[in-house]
């Protein structure tokens, strides 16, 4: 599975919407859809499309860091 595919699946998760809402409280409005989640992720990572996250670099590193934060958040 590509990084972009995994990101798309994560953006569809309701828990990820809650995580993004809490993490970016005051910066972004409440996240309730996969489209809003995708917009937050692409803006946060500095890409125009999640497809760009398939290429190694600082943008992919930002996504992997955000994903790790989400996994930790799920454990709490």
C-alpha positions as a LaTeX table, in Angstrom:
\begin{tabular}{lrrr}
\hline
Residue & $x$ (\AA) & $y$ (\AA) & $z$ (\AA) \\
\hline
Unk1 & 0.00 & 0.00 & 0.00 \\
Unk2 & 1.33 & 3.44 & $-0.84$ \\
Unk3 & 1.69 & 6.23 & 1.68 \\
Unk4 & $-1.01$ & 8.20 & $-0.15$ \\
Unk5 & $-3.42$ & 5.25 & $-0.05$ \\
Unk6 & $-2.88$ & 4.77 & 3.65 \\
Unk7 & $-3.35$ & 8.49 & 4.19 \\
Unk8 & $-6.64$ & 8.39 & 2.27 \\
Unk9 & $-7.86$ & 5.50 & 4.42 \\
Unk10 & $-6.85$ & 7.35 & 7.59 \\
Unk11 & $-8.63$ & 10.51 & 6.42 \\
Unk12 & $-11.86$ & 8.50 & 6.23 \\
Unk13 & $-11.70$ & 7.45 & 9.90 \\
Unk14 & $-13.99$ & 9.23 & 12.30 \\
Unk15 & $-11.37$ & 9.01 & 15.04 \\
Unk16 & $-8.89$ & 10.83 & 12.82 \\
Unk17 & $-11.43$ & 13.64 & 12.39 \\
Unk18 & $-11.67$ & 14.01 & 16.17 \\
Unk19 & $-7.86$ & 13.89 & 16.49 \\
Unk20 & $-7.41$ & 16.62 & 13.86 \\
Unk21 & $-10.09$ & 18.76 & 15.50 \\
Unk22 & $-8.31$ & 18.51 & 18.86 \\
Unk23 & $-4.78$ & 18.92 & 17.46 \\
Unk24 & $-5.58$ & 21.94 & 15.31 \\
Unk25 & $-8.14$ & 23.51 & 17.66 \\
Unk26 & $-8.46$ & 27.17 & 16.79 \\
Unk27 & $-6.47$ & 26.80 & 13.57 \\
Unk28 & $-9.00$ & 24.72 & 11.60 \\
Unk29 & $-12.74$ & 24.42 & 12.05 \\
Unk30 & $-14.16$ & 21.14 & 13.33 \\
Unk31 & $-13.21$ & 18.26 & 11.03 \\
Unk32 & $-16.16$ & 16.01 & 10.18 \\
Unk33 & $-15.48$ & 14.62 & 6.70 \\
Unk34 & $-12.74$ & 12.81 & 4.83 \\
Unk35 & $-12.51$ & 15.79 & 2.48 \\
Unk36 & $-11.85$ & 18.17 & 5.36 \\
Unk37 & $-9.29$ & 15.76 & 6.79 \\
Unk38 & $-7.53$ & 15.58 & 3.42 \\
Unk39 & $-7.43$ & 19.37 & 3.22 \\
Unk40 & $-5.93$ & 19.63 & 6.70 \\
Unk41 & $-3.32$ & 16.95 & 5.95 \\
Unk42 & $-2.27$ & 18.40 & 2.61 \\
Unk43 & $-2.01$ & 21.90 & 4.07 \\
Unk44 & $-0.11$ & 20.69 & 7.12 \\
Unk45 & 2.30 & 18.67 & 4.97 \\
Unk46 & 2.71 & 21.38 & 2.34 \\
Unk47 & 1.48 & 19.37 & $-0.64$ \\
Unk48 & $-1.21$ & 19.92 & $-3.24$ \\
Unk49 & $-2.21$ & 16.26 & $-3.35$ \\
Unk50 & $-1.82$ & 13.29 & $-1.01$ \\
Unk51 & $-0.12$ & 11.53 & $-3.95$ \\
Unk52 & 2.90 & 13.70 & $-3.26$ \\
Unk53 & 3.29 & 11.93 & 0.08 \\
Unk54 & 4.52 & 8.86 & $-1.81$ \\
Unk55 & 7.86 & 10.62 & $-2.40$ \\
Unk56 & 10.43 & 10.54 & 0.38 \\
Unk57 & 11.13 & 13.98 & 1.75 \\
Unk58 & 10.09 & 16.46 & 4.44 \\
Unk59 & 6.44 & 16.38 & 3.34 \\
Unk60 & 6.25 & 12.61 & 3.78 \\
Unk61 & 8.07 & 12.96 & 7.12 \\
Unk62 & 5.39 & 15.41 & 8.29 \\
Unk63 & 2.67 & 12.93 & 7.39 \\
Unk64 & 4.47 & 10.05 & 9.13 \\
Unk65 & 4.87 & 12.22 & 12.24 \\
Unk66 & 1.18 & 13.19 & 12.19 \\
Unk67 & 0.23 & 9.54 & 11.72 \\
Unk68 & 2.41 & 8.53 & 14.69 \\
Unk69 & 0.76 & 11.23 & 16.84 \\
Unk70 & $-2.64$ & 9.86 & 15.82 \\
Unk71 & $-1.64$ & 6.30 & 16.78 \\
Unk72 & $-0.45$ & 7.57 & 20.18 \\
Unk73 & $-3.69$ & 9.54 & 20.58 \\
Unk74 & $-5.70$ & 6.38 & 19.88 \\
Unk75 & $-3.93$ & 4.60 & 22.73 \\
Unk76 & $-5.01$ & 7.21 & 25.28 \\
\hline
\end{tabular}
